[in-house]
Amino acid sequence: MSKLLYVHANPKPEGTSRTLKISDSFVEAYRQNNPQDEIITLDLYKEDIDFLSKEDISLHYIDPDQQKAHPALKYAFQFLEVDKVVIGAPFWNLSFPAIIKAYLDYVTVSGVTFKYTSQGPVGLCQGKKAMHIVTRGGAYSEEPLSQFELGDRYIKTLFGFLGFSEYDTIAVENMDRSDTNVEEVVGDAIKLAQEKAKNF
Ligand SMILES: Cc1cc2nc3c(=O)[nH]c(=O)nc-3n(C[C@H](O)[C@H](O)[C@H](O)COP(=O)(O)O)c2cc1C
């Protein structure tokens, strides 16, 4: 049995986010294909996530038993315990909603999800796989705008740093172009997500 962590972030009213329509469909298809697996869902806007404080940073340097007992590190330990992570969030200001960064700052904890060694940092999330699902108003997959894409690149780089072995992205673009048939594009993306979920 695997554990899947579904992290999503969008403050829009329920049912109106294009991104979450796709990421919810991915997770639902995954659930149907893997009924024995445990799925944990985190709606970041319903979590009590703040920015890292002085006290929180000091938790990076205490001993592991004390770390485990500390509530501020619950996201890091939860992240460590799952096998698969799905992130669903819209493209905002060339990356993602800031709450995703705030969450990832609580996940990226030395001694928990990565450690420092004499050879440098080593990820402790070996063998995990991730899927990032995003919709964008414009198109950033190809030149010349690809260099402005800082969201998927950040998550992919961070997850690689943490030791993930597999990372995939479903990026649906041009959602805000006047000539885009949004319903059709989202429908196609849902089909793609459902297909990808079968092998996730
Ligand atoms: C605060 C905010 C910032 C955005 N920034 C960008 C951006 O930098 N580039 C872009 O192509 N689209 C941007 N968009 C458009 C969204 O990425 C696009 O509409 C997306 O499909 C929204 O997904 P949703 O329906 O899940 O909220 C932004 C939208 C918002 C609300």
The ligand as a Gaussian input file, in Angstrom:
#p B3LYP/6-31G(d) Opt

LIG

0 1
 C       -2.662000      36.606000      -8.792000
 C       -2.528000      36.041000     -10.179000
 C       -1.315000      36.061000     -10.830000
 C       -1.189000      35.522000     -12.125000
 N        0.025000      35.548000     -12.730000
 C        0.167000      35.011000     -13.968000
 C        1.420000      35.026000     -14.645000
 O        2.434000      35.492000     -14.134000
 N        1.471000      34.495000     -15.887000
 C        0.394000      33.926000     -16.494000
 O        0.518000      33.409000     -17.604000
 N       -0.802000      33.879000     -15.876000
 C       -0.938000      34.404000     -14.641000
 N       -2.154000      34.377000     -14.007000
 C       -3.276000      33.716000     -14.693000
 C       -3.507000      32.282000     -14.170000
 O       -2.318000      31.533000     -14.188000
 C       -4.535000      31.540000     -15.013000
 O       -5.725000      32.283000     -15.122000
 C       -4.836000      30.188000     -14.417000
 O       -5.527000      29.379000     -15.346000
 C       -5.649000      30.303000     -13.149000
 O       -5.930000      29.008000     -12.663000
 P       -7.167000      28.707000     -11.714000
 O       -8.422000      28.737000     -12.561000
 O       -6.886000      27.352000     -11.175000
 O       -7.182000      29.759000     -10.643000
 C       -2.308000      34.927000     -12.747000
 C       -3.543000      34.905000     -12.077000
 C       -3.658000      35.462000     -10.821000
 C       -5.006000      35.431000     -10.116000

